Amino acid sequence: MSVESRGRTRADHTSASHPRGHTHTGTTWAGTRTQLTGRRRGRWVALGLWALRLSRASSESVRAGWARTRSVVTPSGWAAIVSALAGLVLGLAFGWGEFLLAALLATVLLILALPFLLGREAYEVDFDLSHDAVVAGTDAEGEIVVRNTRARLALPGRVDVPVGAGLVDFHVPLLRRDHQHRESIVIPAPHRGVIDVGPATTSRTDPVHLLQREFRWADVRTLYVHPVTVAIPSTSMGFVRDLEGRTTRTLTNEDISFHAVREYARGDAQRQIHWKSTAKTGQLMVRQFEETRRSTISVVLDLDEDSYASEDEFEMAVSAVGSLGVRAIRDGRDVQAVVSGEVPEFARASVRSLRQLRVASPRGLLDDLAGVEAGAAVVAMPTLTRMLVESTGDTSLAFLITGSAASHAHLQSAAMAFAGDVGVAAVVCNPNSQPSMRAMGRTRVLSLGVLDDLRQLLARGAA
C-alpha cells in the first residue's frame, strides 16, 4: 500500500470516529441544560409559594390587627386619630399652627390613654340567679359580685351582662385589694321563653374614653320562663276517674274486673273455675273478666301557626298543656305530652317528626314548654296523632290542644286516629269566644275564652 493510500485510510478512520464523539458531547450538554432549567423553575415555584404564604399570613395579621384595633378604639378615639392625622397634614401643608397644635393635643391624649389598657383584668366577676325558673309575667332577681383579686388597686370600670336580646350594665367603683362590689339585677320576664344570661364582660377605659378594653367570662346562666298554668282539681281530670285503670270491651280470662261465667273450655286455668256455678249447673263453669288498662293521658299540642288567629291563642294553648300535664303528673297518672319535631321547609311533605316532652316531673315539662314555638314547617296534628298511635297504643284519654283557626275537619281527622274506646277531647283556645262544651261525633270540644275556663269545663265534664 502506498503512502497516499495509508493517509486516506487514516483520514477516513479519523473522520468516521469524530462524529460519534461529537454527538455524545451534545447530548451531555442538552441534559445539563435541562437540569439547570428544571432547577430554576423549581426555585421560582418555591419562591412563588413562599410569597403566597407570606401574603396570606400578612393579610391574616392585618385583619387580626384591624379587628383588635376596632375593638379597642372608641368613637371618641377615632375622632382623636382623625384629628391628629388631618391636623398634621393640613398644618404642614399650609403652615397652620392651630392644626398642628390640635394634632399634638390629640396625639398626647392617645398616648396617655395607652397605659389604661396594659395588664390583665384585676376583676373577678361572679353572678347568680335567685331562681332559674319563673312564671311569665314575673321578674327574676339575681346578684353580681365583682372582686379585686390583684395586689394593686382596681380602676373603676363597667360590667355588662347580656340578658337575652337586652343588656344590663352598671358602674364598678375603685376597688382595693380583696374588696368586692355587689350589684342586684332584676330581669323582667313578661313572656314565656328561654333566656340566656351572660357571659359577663368588663370594660376598662381611660378618663376621656378614647380607648377601651373588654374582658369576658364564659359563665352563662339559663332562665326558664314557664307558661302560666291553672290548678285543676284531681277530680276534674275529667273523663277517666279510675286511677287503677278502666275497663274495655275486650274479654279475658284473667283480670280484676269480673264480667260473667261461662262453660269450661280446654286450656282454661283450673283456678278460675267457679265452683258455686258448677254445683248449680252440673257442668264446669269458669269466671270471665273484662280487660282493664292503665289510664294513660296523651296531650297533643298543635304547633301549626295557621291554626291560631293570634299569638295570645298559642300562649293559651301552651298554658293549657302545662295545666293538664302538671295535674296528671302530680296525680301519679301515666301521661305523655307530644309536639311536632323540627321539619325542614323543603321536606315538609315527606318528613314526619314527633317530639316527646319530658313528663318525669312538672319542672321538666314546664322547662320544655318554655321553648316551644309555633311555625309553618311542622307536622300537622292529624299526622301527629297517627304517629302517636303508631308509637304507643295505650292511650285511654287524649287531649288535642289547638287554636280557633283549626277547622272541624282538621280536629275530626286528628281524633279518628285513636281507637273507638279512647276518650278524645279537643281544647280550642279562642279569647273572643264564650266558654262552652259540645259534642262533635265522639269528640268533646271545649272552647276556652280564658285559661281559667279549662278548670270549670273539666269539672262540668267530670260531673
C-alpha positions in Angstrom: 0.0 0.0 0.0 1.3 3.4 -0.9 1.8 6.4 1.4 -1.1 8.3 -0.1 -3.5 5.3 0.4 -2.4 4.9 4.0 -3.0 8.6 4.6 -6.6 8.5 3.1 -7.4 5.4 5.2 -6.1 7.1 8.4 -8.1 10.3 7.5 -11.2 8.3 6.8 -10.9 6.5 10.1 -10.4 9.8 11.9 -13.4 11.4 10.2 -15.5 8.3 11.0 -14.7 8.4 14.7 -15.1 12.1 15.1 -18.9 12.4 14.6 -19.6 9.8 17.3 -17.6 11.7 19.8 -19.3 15.0 18.8 -22.8 13.5 19.2 -22.1 12.3 22.8 -20.9 15.7 23.9 -24.0 17.4 22.5 -26.3 15.0 24.4 -24.5 15.7 27.7 -24.8 19.4 27.3 -28.6 19.1 26.5 -29.2 17.0 29.6 -27.2 19.5 31.8 -29.2 22.4 30.3 -32.5 20.6 31.1 -31.4 20.0 34.7 -30.5 23.7 35.1 -33.8 24.8 33.7 -35.7 22.4 36.0 -33.8 23.7 39.0 -34.5 27.3 38.1 -38.2 26.5 37.6 -38.3 24.7 41.0 -36.7 27.8 42.7 -39.3 30.1 41.1 -42.1 27.8 42.1 -40.8 27.6 45.7 -40.3 31.4 45.7 -43.9 31.9 44.5 -45.3 29.5 47.2 -43.3 31.3 49.8 -44.6 34.7 48.6 -48.2 33.3 48.6 -47.9 32.0 52.2 -46.3 35.3 53.2 -49.1 37.3 51.7 -51.8 35.1 53.4 -50.1 35.4 56.7 -49.7 39.2 56.3 -53.4 39.5 55.3 -54.5 37.5 58.3 -52.2 39.5 60.6 -53.6 42.7 59.1 -57.2 41.5 59.6 -56.5 40.4 63.2 -54.8 43.7 63.9 -57.7 45.7 62.4 -60.2 43.7 64.4 -58.2 44.3 67.6 -57.9 48.0 66.8 -61.7 48.3 66.2 -62.4 46.6 69.5 -60.1 48.9 71.4 -60.7 52.3 69.8 -64.0 54.1 70.8 -65.8 56.6 68.5 -64.1 59.3 70.5 -60.8 57.6 69.9 -61.4 57.5 66.1 -62.2 61.2 66.2 -58.9 61.9 68.0 -57.0 59.8 65.4 -58.6 61.6 62.5 -57.9 65.0 64.2 -54.2 64.0 64.7 -53.7 62.9 61.1 -55.7 65.7 59.5 -54.2 68.4 61.7 -50.7 67.2 60.9 -51.3 67.1 57.2 -53.0 70.5 57.0 -50.6 72.1 59.4 -47.6 71.1 57.5 -49.1 71.7 54.1 -50.5 75.2 54.7 -48.4 76.2 57.7 -51.4 76.5 60.1 -50.2 76.3 63.6 -53.7 75.8 65.1 -54.0 72.5 63.2 -50.5 71.4 64.3 -51.5 72.2 67.9 -54.7 70.2 67.6 -52.8 67.2 66.2 -50.3 67.4 69.0 -53.0 67.5 71.6 -54.9 64.5 70.1 -51.6 62.6 69.9 -50.8 63.3 73.6 -54.3 62.2 74.7 -53.9 58.9 72.8 -50.5 58.2 74.3 -51.8 59.0 77.8 -54.7 56.5 77.2 -52.5 53.6 76.4 -51.4 52.7 79.9 -55.0 52.1 80.9 -55.1 49.1 78.5 -52.0 47.4 79.8 -52.0 44.3 82.1 -54.7 41.7 82.7 -58.1 42.4 84.3 -58.0 42.8 88.0 -61.6 41.9 88.4 -63.2 38.5 89.2 -66.9 38.5 88.2 -69.4 36.0 89.5 -73.2 36.2 89.1 -76.0 34.0 90.1 -79.8 33.9 89.8 -82.0 33.5 92.8 -84.3 31.3 90.7 -83.6 29.7 87.4 -87.2 29.4 86.5 -90.1 31.9 86.8 -93.6 32.2 85.6 -94.3 34.5 82.6 -95.3 38.0 83.9 -93.0 38.0 86.9 -89.4 39.2 87.4 -86.3 37.2 88.1 -83.7 38.5 90.5 -80.0 38.0 90.5 -76.8 39.3 92.0 -73.4 40.1 90.5 -70.3 40.2 92.7 -67.1 41.9 91.4 -63.9 41.2 93.4 -60.4 42.7 93.2 -58.1 39.7 93.3 -54.9 41.7 92.5 -52.4 43.3 94.9 -52.9 46.7 93.3 -55.9 49.0 93.1 -58.5 48.1 90.5 -59.5 51.1 88.5 -63.2 52.0 88.0 -64.9 50.1 85.2 -68.2 48.9 83.8 -69.8 45.4 83.9 -72.2 44.4 81.1 -74.4 41.3 81.4 -76.3 40.3 78.2 -79.9 39.2 79.1 -81.4 37.6 76.0 -81.5 40.3 73.4 -81.1 43.1 76.1 -78.2 44.2 78.2 -77.8 45.0 81.9 -74.8 47.3 82.8 -73.6 49.0 85.9 -70.6 51.0 87.1 -67.9 49.4 89.3 -66.1 51.9 91.7 -62.4 51.9 92.6 -61.7 48.6 94.5 -58.8 47.9 96.9 -57.2 44.5 97.3 -59.7 41.7 98.3 -62.6 44.2 98.3 -65.8 43.5 96.4 -68.8 45.2 94.9 -72.3 43.7 94.9 -75.0 44.7 92.4 -78.5 43.4 92.4 -80.2 43.0 89.0 -83.8 42.5 88.0 -84.6 40.6 84.8 -88.1 41.2 83.5 -89.8 38.2 82.1 -93.1 39.3 80.6 -93.3 36.5 78.0 -92.7 32.7 78.0 -89.3 31.6 76.7 -85.8 30.5 77.5 -83.4 33.4 78.3 -79.6 33.1 78.4 -78.0 35.4 81.0 -74.3 36.1 80.3 -71.5 35.9 79.6 -70.5 38.9 81.7 -68.0 41.4 80.3 -66.0 44.2 82.0 -64.6 47.3 80.3 -61.5 49.2 81.2 -61.2 52.7 79.7 -59.3 55.9 80.1 -60.8 59.0 81.7 -61.5 60.6 78.3 -63.0 57.3 76.9 -60.7 57.2 73.9 -59.6 53.6 74.2 -61.2 50.7 76.0 -60.5 47.0 76.6 -63.1 44.3 77.3 -62.7 41.1 79.3 -65.2 38.3 79.0 -66.2 35.5 81.4 -67.6 32.3 80.0 -70.3 31.6 82.6 -73.8 31.6 81.1 -77.0 31.0 83.2 -80.2 29.8 81.6 -83.5 31.3 82.8 -86.7 29.4 82.0 -89.8 31.5 81.8 -92.6 29.0 82.3 -96.1 29.4 80.9 -98.9 30.5 83.1 -100.9 27.5 84.5 -104.1 27.0 86.5 -104.6 24.5 89.3 -107.0 21.8 88.1 -108.6 19.6 90.9 -107.8 15.9 90.7 -111.5 15.1 90.4 -111.7 17.3 87.3 -109.3 15.4 85.2 -112.5 14.5 83.8 -113.3 11.7 81.7 -111.3 9.0 83.5 -111.8 8.6 87.2 -110.4 5.1 87.9 -106.7 5.6 88.9 -106.1 1.8 88.7 -107.4 1.5 85.2 -110.5 1.4 83.1 -112.5 -1.5 81.7 -112.7 -2.2 78.0 -114.9 -4.4 75.8 -112.2 -6.9 75.4 -112.9 -10.1 77.3 -110.1 -12.0 79.0 -109.6 -15.0 81.3 -107.6 -13.2 84.0 -108.1 -9.6 85.2 -109.7 -7.8 88.1 -113.0 -6.7 86.6 -115.5 -9.6 86.7 -117.8 -9.9 83.8 -119.7 -13.3 83.8 -119.2 -17.1 84.0 -119.1 -19.5 81.1 -118.7 -23.1 80.4 -115.2 -24.6 80.9 -113.1 -25.0 77.7 -109.9 -26.9 77.2 -107.0 -24.8 78.2 -108.8 -22.7 80.9 -106.9 -22.4 84.2 -108.4 -24.5 87.0 -108.0 -21.7 89.5 -110.7 -19.8 87.5 -113.3 -22.5 88.0 -116.4 -21.0 89.7 -117.5 -23.9 92.0 -120.8 -22.5 93.0 -122.0 -22.2 89.4 -120.5 -25.6 88.7 -122.6 -27.1 91.5 -125.8 -25.5 90.3 -125.4 -26.4 86.6 -123.6 -29.7 87.0 -121.0 -28.5 84.4 -117.6 -26.9 85.0 -118.0 -23.2 84.8 -115.2 -20.6 84.8 -115.0 -16.9 85.5 -114.7 -14.4 82.6 -113.3 -10.8 83.1 -113.2 -7.6 81.2 -109.7 -6.4 80.4 -108.6 -3.3 82.2 -106.0 -0.8 81.1 -103.9 1.7 82.8 -105.3 5.2 82.4 -102.8 6.9 80.1 -103.4 10.5 79.2 -101.9 11.9 76.0 -101.7 15.6 75.5 -101.0 16.8 71.9 -100.1 20.4 71.2 -100.7 21.8 67.7 -97.7 23.9 66.6 -99.0 24.8 63.2 -99.1 28.6 63.1 -102.1 28.5 60.7 -104.2 27.0 63.5 -104.0 30.2 65.6 -105.5 33.5 64.9 -103.2 35.4 67.2 -100.1 34.9 69.4 -102.4 35.1 72.5 -104.2 31.9 71.4 -101.0 30.0 71.1 -99.8 31.1 74.5 -103.2 30.0 76.0 -102.8 26.6 74.3 -99.3 26.2 75.8 -100.7 27.1 79.2 -103.5 24.6 78.8 -100.9 21.8 78.0 -98.9 22.8 81.1 -102.0 22.8 83.3 -103.2 19.4 82.2 -99.8 17.8 82.2 -98.8 19.1 85.7 -102.1 17.9 87.2 -101.7 14.4 85.7 -98.0 14.2 86.8 -98.9 15.2 90.4 -101.7 12.7 90.5 -99.3 9.9 89.5 -101.0 9.1 86.2 -99.3 7.9 83.1 -99.1 10.9 80.9 -97.3 11.8 77.6 -97.1 15.2 76.0 -96.1 15.4 72.4 -95.5 18.2 69.8 -94.2 18.3 66.3 -90.5 17.9 65.9 -88.3 20.1 63.7 -89.0 19.6 60.0 -87.0 21.3 57.2 -89.2 23.5 55.0 -88.1 21.7 51.8 -89.0 18.3 53.3 -92.3 19.2 55.0 -94.3 16.9 52.7 -92.2 13.8 53.2 -90.6 14.0 56.7 -92.5 13.2 59.8 -91.1 14.1 63.3 -92.7 13.7 66.7 -91.1 15.1 69.9 -91.9 13.7 73.3 -91.7 16.3 76.1 -90.3 15.4 79.5 -93.0 14.3 81.9 -91.0 12.8 84.7 -91.6 15.9 86.8 -93.7 19.1 86.5 -90.5 21.1 86.2 -89.2 19.1 83.2 -92.5 19.5 81.4 -92.6 23.3 82.0 -89.0 23.7 81.0 -89.7 22.1 77.7 -92.9 24.1 77.2 -90.9 27.3 77.8 -89.1 26.7 74.5 -91.8 25.5 72.1 -92.8 27.8 69.3 -95.4 27.8 66.6 -94.2 27.6 63.0 -95.0 26.8 59.4 -92.6 23.8 58.9 -94.3 21.5 61.4 -96.2 18.2 61.3 -100.0 18.7 61.1 -102.0 17.5 64.0 -103.8 14.6 62.2 -100.4 13.2 61.1 -99.1 13.8 64.7 -101.8 11.8 66.3 -101.3 8.9 63.8 -97.6 8.9 64.7 -98.5 8.8 68.4 -100.9 5.8 67.9 -98.2 4.0 65.9 -95.5 4.6 68.6 -97.7 3.8 71.6 -101.2 2.3 71.6 -102.0 2.5 75.3 -103.7 5.9 75.3 -107.0 6.0 77.2 -107.7 9.7 77.1 -106.4 12.2 74.6 -106.4 16.0 74.7 -105.9 17.8 71.4 -104.9 21.4 72.0 -105.3 23.9 69.2 -106.5 27.4 68.2 -109.6 28.9 66.8 -108.4 28.8 63.2 -108.3 25.0 63.1 -111.2 23.6 61.1 -113.7 20.9 62.3 -112.4 18.6 59.6 -108.9 19.1 61.0 -110.0 18.1 64.5 -112.1 15.1 63.4 -109.2 13.8 61.3 -106.9 14.0 64.3 -109.4 12.3 66.6 -110.1 9.5 64.2 -106.5 8.3 64.6 -107.4 6.9 68.1 -109.3 3.7 68.7 -113.0 3.8 69.4 -112.7 3.2 73.1 -110.3 6.1 73.6 -111.9 9.3 75.0 -110.9 12.3 73.0 -111.3 16.0 74.0 -110.4 18.9 71.7 -109.4 22.1 73.6 -109.9 25.1 71.3 -108.3 28.3 72.6 -110.3 31.4 71.4 -110.1 34.6 73.5 -113.1 36.0 71.6 -115.5 33.1 72.5 -117.6 32.2 75.5 -116.7 29.0 77.4 -118.6 26.1 76.0 -118.6 22.3 75.7 -120.2 20.5 72.8 -120.0 17.1 71.1 -118.5 16.6 67.7 -119.1 12.9 66.9 -117.4 11.0 69.7 -115.1 14.0 70.5 -115.9 16.6 73.1 -114.9 20.1 72.1 -114.0 22.5 74.8 -113.9 26.2 73.8 -111.8 28.4 76.2 -112.2 32.2 76.4 -109.7 32.5 79.2 -107.4 29.9 80.7 -109.4 29.6 83.9 -112.3 28.2 81.7 -110.4 25.0 81.4 -110.9 24.2 85.1 -114.6 24.9 85.0 -115.2 22.9 81.8 -113.3 19.9 83.1 -115.3 19.9 86.3 -118.5 20.0 84.3 -117.4 17.1 82.1 -116.5 15.1 85.2 -119.9 15.7 86.7 
